Amino acid sequence: MISTPFSLKDLELIVAISHSGSVKETAKELQCTPSAVSHRLSDLKQRLGRSLVAHRGRRVQLTPEGEALVPTFEDILQSL
């Protein structure tokens, strides 16, 4: 079996951030709290050893590495 550092919830999180650009809006889309989004981002960063998201004040944006993953993540989520 192939191991991946990403869960389906991680894929949903990264795609939602790419669409919204804010923790608050991502939380609304995922029906959770902004704190939960922040915790999930921290957990993902710890597991990967790097961040896929850059904070810009209240806004968040994916790093180039994070942006490169979005099309693949969207395809996976749409195929479910």
C-alpha positions as MATLAB code, in Angstrom:
seq = 'MISTPFSLKDLELIVAISHSGSVKETAKELQCTPSAVSHRLSDLKQRLGRSLVAHRGRRVQLTPEGEALVPTFEDILQSL';
ca = [
       0.000    0.000    0.000;
       1.237    3.498   -0.847;
       1.528    5.871    2.104;
       0.630    9.531    1.774;
       1.068   12.340    4.294;
      -2.353   13.713    3.323;
      -5.768   12.686    4.591;
      -8.974   13.527    2.734;
      -9.587   16.255    5.310;
      -6.174   17.718    4.441;
      -7.123   17.784    0.764;
     -10.412   19.532    1.580;
      -8.571   22.035    3.774;
      -6.010   22.997    1.120;
      -8.656   23.298   -1.613;
     -10.909   25.396    0.638;
      -8.036   27.751    1.467;
      -7.233   28.126   -2.217;
     -10.837   29.201   -2.846;
     -11.385   31.463    0.144;
      -8.030   32.967    1.084;
      -9.004   33.296    4.742;
      -9.136   31.090    7.800;
     -12.593   32.415    8.703;
     -14.084   31.682    5.275;
     -12.372   28.290    5.130;
     -13.922   27.457    8.510;
     -17.372   28.421    7.191;
     -16.909   26.269    4.099;
     -15.730   23.285    6.153;
     -18.331   23.891    8.872;
     -15.840   24.190   11.711;
     -14.253   26.956   13.761;
     -11.371   29.158   12.637;
      -9.410   27.703   15.542;
      -9.937   24.198   14.158;
      -8.638   25.333   10.760;
      -5.548   26.830   12.393;
      -4.928   23.652   14.372;
      -5.294   21.509   11.257;
      -2.815   23.743    9.400;
      -0.341   23.461   12.270;
      -0.736   19.693   12.354;
      -0.218   19.438    8.602;
       2.877   21.640    8.813;
       4.312   19.442   11.561;
       3.648   16.226    9.629;
       5.146   17.575    6.394;
       8.015   19.468    7.969;
       7.061   22.551    5.969;
       4.079   24.822    5.456;
       1.823   24.888    2.422;
       0.237   28.131    3.627;
       1.625   31.620    4.186;
      -0.195   33.961    6.573;
      -0.589   37.539    5.423;
      -2.336   39.241    8.331;
      -5.928   38.031    8.264;
      -5.484   36.525    4.839;
      -3.858   33.208    4.073;
      -2.470   32.111    0.781;
      -0.979   28.899   -0.415;
       2.724   28.739   -1.031;
       3.754   27.870   -4.609;
       4.142   24.268   -3.437;
       0.617   24.320   -1.988;
      -0.827   25.885   -5.145;
       0.758   23.165   -7.259;
      -1.155   20.525   -5.273;
      -4.614   22.079   -5.694;
      -5.510   20.688   -9.153;
      -4.598   17.158   -8.089;
      -6.446   17.511   -4.781;
      -9.548   18.857   -6.581;
      -9.468   15.909   -8.993;
      -9.226   13.431   -6.126;
     -12.093   15.058   -4.225;
     -14.299   15.204   -7.326;
     -13.708   11.526   -8.019;
     -15.090   10.472   -4.607;
];
